[in-house]
Amino acid sequence: MRQLTIRKVPVKIGKRLDRVSRETGKSINTLVLELLQKEFGPPPGDWLLKYVTWSEDEAKAFDELVRTQRTIDEDLWR
């Protein structure tokens, strides 16, 4: 990952970031990353793993569907 330093942030924007950080319980770094991702899209690479998740029930249902597709039909192989 690349590290950035942002200088000369206007006071009003800095105060707003502080306020939103307190209200949401998120760090300023997290807020800025979210804003950048919203503007420029998700990062390349494994971004999908970070943003797309299944609940435990959804994962079990998927596994069950895949398991049924892996059943060998013996009559087709004779």
FENBEL-V940795 format. One record per helix or strand. SS is the DSSP state (h for helix, s for strand). FROM is the first residue (numbers start at 0). LEN is the number of residues. If there is no record, write none. Layout:
SS:FROM:LEN
SS:FROM:LEN
//
This chain:
h:10:14
h:27:13
h:46:5
h:55:14
h:73:4
//
